[in-house]
């Protein structure tokens, strides 16, 4: 293509076509060049049945000349490139250039790619245009970047791009590039809103590490990437809200046919929003996800104030909220997927707002379905939310469901033990059972020893004292055992209303008393055996104060006398 010579006078250079000359003069005056025929079929930039001839075609080289090094404006005018219904032939290459004039191209056809890598604009608007591809990595616009209604057949590339204002992709239709991506905008920075409502994306929409100052809206959009990720946006930061919800289409000021109607957000393929931060809300109202068995709607470790999960129930795939944090969860029973297809381990929320019919029984079933492998955190989280809202009975039911779930995988002895331990007053019951068992053992031991003494040789007068000592020792040991157990049990029960350290201290005291009582019982049994063979009882060893386990308190030795304080018989 031959170059266009420069003319500093501002007059159109030689060699321009009539259409290019009209565009040149419109640029100098800041007006719109519009060669359209006024017929819808002929003016459709996406149609192929009505080719646009030379009368409405301009070369991409002339367009670049106007934008990068255009003529001076007419007196009292501001130069601007405004085209409507124009066909641009060739490749429009503005890579690395600085474009000062306002640029707005509407309903235009591009025969070649548009190359804007590292270019700088004030404001760039491509409205309803047809493009083979848009290559604009590291593009910078001081104001807005608008691409509404455009059809880009082989994808848009906006990696590391920056816009000071809004980014608009409303009603755009974007095909996939050779890598299977429709829009590749990793690490893009949008100063205000990123609006892509009614978007049709036929490939992966990649927004990894993107930053949006206000709202990212995909309401009413269609994202399609079967077998892959339809929206891949981990580590995204959005100042206000992410909206994957329904939108209104048609004329909002009309009713009846052609009036307002609602269009749902639909996604064919997985969604990945892991580690994202969304200032106000994630809105999934009336969202519809079509997933394969191994695909996910992944919200791992996201942070937001409100999560509205109110879409249609996915037939396949999973919804993952592991490690997520939301101040408020708004949901309904019909939105969550089936058993074992929701993961909420580590999901933290402060308030729960169910919409529609969502009774506690279904909430508990949802909780069981969402925890394939039992972990206590989801149950404790739900119980704390109910308790915080004043619904203590619901919190108790969640607590009981947690206890039953924790015993579900145990064999029957373990289930029985857990049932007794976790029942109301279970600790008291266990201590009572322990005391009863020890008393039975002491009684049986004493009976066996005495029956053995009676069945043996007759005792003489000299043997009476050891036998009496043995019997008294058994009685004393039993009394010490009962007293120690009851004393420790009383301390433990009193400590139930205190803090955790007091509970540990009381439990340690009870264990120490129990150990001392057992020692006394063993000493009594030894005295009985010595009495059986006619030996005097062993001299008691001097008591040494010991420390209660886990408490550090010094426990004084138990008295060796009976209940009245009298010394034991010699």
Secondary structure, DSSP 4 states (H G I P E B T S, - for coil): -PPPPP-TT-SPPTT--HHHHHHHHHHHHT-EEE---S-HHHH-TT-SSS---GGGEEEHHHHHHHHHHPPPPPTT---EEEEES-EEES-EE-TT-EE-SEEEEES-EESS-EE-TT-EES-EEEES-EES-EE-TT-EESS-EE-TT-EETT-EE-TT-EESS-EE-TT-EE---TTSEEEE-TT-EESS-EE-TT-EEESEEE-TT-EESS-EE-TT-EEEEEEEEEEE-TT-EESSEEE-S-EEES-TT--STTS-EEE-EEEEEEEE-TT-EEEEEEE-TTEEEE--TT-EEE-TT-EEEEEEE-SPPPSSSEEE-TT-EEEEEEE-TTTS-STT-EE-TT-EEEEEEE-SS--HHHHHHHHHHT-SS--HHHHHHHHHHHHHTT-HHHHHHHHHHHHHHHHTTS-HHHHHHHHHHHSTTHHHHHHHHHHHHHHHHHHHHHHHHHHHHHHSSPP-GGGHHHHHHHHHHHHHHHHHHHHHHHHHHHHHHHHTTS-HHHHHHHHHHHHHHHHHHHHHHHHHHHHHHHHHTTPPPPPPPPP--EE-TTT-PEEPPPPSS-TTSPPPP-
